[in-house]
Amino acid sequence: MDKLNSAVILLIGGLALNNAMASVKDPTKPVFHSTPSEQSSAKKVKRKQQLTAIFLKKANKQAIINERLYNEGDYVGDYVGDKKLIKINATSVILQNSEGVSRLTLITSIKKLKK
């Protein structure tokens, strides 16, 4: 009987602790982190676009913008109406949307590799 009482007390204590912990904020959660429900209700803020790399191959030109890889013709960003990547050059890319055309230039120096 003592084992049963101990088990019941542990179970009730565990449930109480679980409920108490549910209301405690996670100290390891980043300040800027948001849940999917928070993301849908929050205002969408676009960050400045940053070109960090360009890869030129004969058949395929690619660029890394905001840590994502894009090809010519891709839309840059996560939202409808974002800019379309219309041209990739050796040192810059050309983007276009309904507001007009813009150019992003590489932020680092260029190194040409020997084949």
One Martini backbone bead per residue (centre of mass of N, CA, C, O) as a GRO file, in nm:
protein
  115
    1MET     BB    1   0.055   0.064  -0.019
    2ASP     BB    2   0.301   0.256  -0.008
    3LYS     BB    3   0.365   0.238  -0.312
    4LEU     BB    4   0.097   0.357  -0.409
    5ASN     BB    5   0.116   0.629  -0.262
    6SER     BB    6   0.384   0.714  -0.388
    7ALA     BB    7   0.289   0.708  -0.682
    8VAL     BB    8   0.060   0.916  -0.653
    9ILE     BB    9   0.234   1.149  -0.548
   10LEU     BB   10   0.425   1.161  -0.793
   11LEU     BB   11   0.208   1.212  -1.005
   12ILE     BB   12   0.092   1.474  -0.886
   13GLY     BB   13   0.359   1.626  -0.874
   14GLY     BB   14   0.421   1.610  -1.179
   15LEU     BB   15   0.166   1.762  -1.275
   16ALA     BB   16   0.217   2.023  -1.119
   17LEU     BB   17   0.494   2.084  -1.247
   18ASN     BB   18   0.400   2.094  -1.541
   19ASN     BB   19   0.202   2.334  -1.505
   20ALA     BB   20   0.413   2.534  -1.396
   21MET     BB   21   0.611   2.515  -1.652
   22ALA     BB   22   0.415   2.623  -1.875
   23SER     BB   23   0.448   2.937  -1.762
   24VAL     BB   24   0.744   2.925  -1.830
   25LYS     BB   25   1.002   3.073  -1.970
   26ASP     BB   26   1.231   3.012  -2.210
   27PRO     BB   27   1.574   3.086  -2.177
   28THR     BB   28   1.668   2.963  -2.477
   29LYS     BB   29   1.489   3.148  -2.623
   30PRO     BB   30   1.489   3.360  -2.853
   31VAL     BB   31   1.378   3.678  -2.880
   32PHE     BB   32   1.307   3.657  -3.207
   33HIS     BB   33   1.131   3.429  -3.165
   34SER     BB   34   0.855   3.259  -3.337
   35THR     BB   35   0.559   3.147  -3.384
   36PRO     BB   36   0.335   3.078  -3.624
   37SER     BB   37   0.112   3.256  -3.493
   38GLU     BB   38   0.293   3.508  -3.460
   39GLN     BB   39   0.366   3.542  -3.761
   40SER     BB   40   0.072   3.591  -3.873
   41SER     BB   41   0.019   3.849  -3.673
   42ALA     BB   42   0.259   3.979  -3.763
   43LYS     BB   43   0.447   4.198  -3.901
   44LYS     BB   44   0.599   4.227  -4.205
   45VAL     BB   45   0.956   4.227  -4.225
   46LYS     BB   46   1.190   4.354  -4.431
   47ARG     BB   47   1.500   4.290  -4.528
   48LYS     BB   48   1.786   4.360  -4.640
   49GLN     BB   49   1.948   4.303  -4.927
   50GLN     BB   50   2.219   4.051  -4.969
   51LEU     BB   51   2.510   4.010  -5.154
   52THR     BB   52   2.762   3.730  -5.135
   53ALA     BB   53   2.728   3.559  -5.416
   54ILE     BB   54   2.872   3.432  -5.734
   55PHE     BB   55   2.777   3.194  -5.999
   56LEU     BB   56   2.953   3.115  -6.303
   57LYS     BB   57   2.805   2.940  -6.564
   58LYS     BB   58   2.717   2.863  -6.865
   59ALA     BB   59   2.418   2.734  -6.783
   60ASN     BB   60   2.459   2.862  -6.474
   61LYS     BB   61   2.326   3.116  -6.267
   62GLN     BB   62   2.423   3.227  -5.933
   63ALA     BB   63   2.288   3.352  -5.610
   64ILE     BB   64   2.353   3.501  -5.290
   65ILE     BB   65   2.065   3.594  -5.091
   66ASN     BB   66   2.020   3.593  -4.776
   67GLU     BB   67   2.133   3.284  -4.761
   68ARG     BB   68   2.028   3.226  -5.063
   69LEU     BB   69   1.965   3.038  -5.349
   70TYR     BB   70   1.971   3.171  -5.689
   71ASN     BB   71   1.815   3.211  -5.998
   72GLU     BB   72   1.731   3.303  -6.282
   73GLY     BB   73   1.382   3.401  -6.223
   74ASP     BB   74   1.366   3.428  -5.937
   75TYR     BB   75   1.226   3.490  -5.626
   76VAL     BB   76   1.303   3.735  -5.382
   77GLY     BB   77   1.162   3.587  -5.119
   78ASP     BB   78   0.839   3.526  -4.925
   79TYR     BB   79   0.656   3.718  -5.103
   80VAL     BB   80   0.424   3.852  -5.270
   81GLY     BB   81   0.593   4.084  -5.483
   82ASP     BB   82   0.860   4.022  -5.514
   83LYS     BB   83   1.161   4.006  -5.645
   84LYS     BB   84   1.308   3.959  -5.958
   85LEU     BB   85   1.563   3.771  -6.103
   86ILE     BB   86   1.696   3.885  -6.416
   87LYS     BB   87   2.020   3.930  -6.344
   88ILE     BB   88   2.358   3.790  -6.371
   89ASN     BB   89   2.664   3.905  -6.281
   90ALA     BB   90   2.989   3.929  -6.171
   91THR     BB   91   2.901   4.183  -5.939
   92SER     BB   92   2.581   4.153  -5.998
   93VAL     BB   93   2.227   4.220  -5.960
   94ILE     BB   94   1.894   4.210  -6.102
   95LEU     BB   95   1.594   4.365  -5.990
   96GLN     BB   96   1.223   4.312  -6.009
   97ASN     BB   97   0.925   4.515  -5.980
   98SER     BB   98   0.657   4.729  -5.961
   99GLU     BB   99   0.868   4.967  -5.863
  100GLY     BB  100   1.121   4.833  -6.019
  101VAL     BB  101   1.471   4.868  -6.046
  102SER     BB  102   1.754   4.681  -5.907
  103ARG     BB  103   2.083   4.675  -5.744
  104LEU     BB  104   2.320   4.429  -5.651
  105THR     BB  105   2.626   4.421  -5.474
  106LEU     BB  106   2.901   4.302  -5.385
  107ILE     BB  107   3.067   4.278  -5.055
  108THR     BB  108   3.306   4.137  -5.193
  109SER     BB  109   3.564   4.018  -5.325
  110ILE     BB  110   3.715   3.898  -5.622
  111LYS     BB  111   3.772   3.557  -5.732
  112LYS     BB  112   3.959   3.393  -5.973
  113LEU     BB  113   3.954   3.074  -6.089
  114LYS     BB  114   4.135   2.822  -6.190
  115LYS     BB  115   4.108   2.534  -6.415
   0.00000   0.00000   0.00000
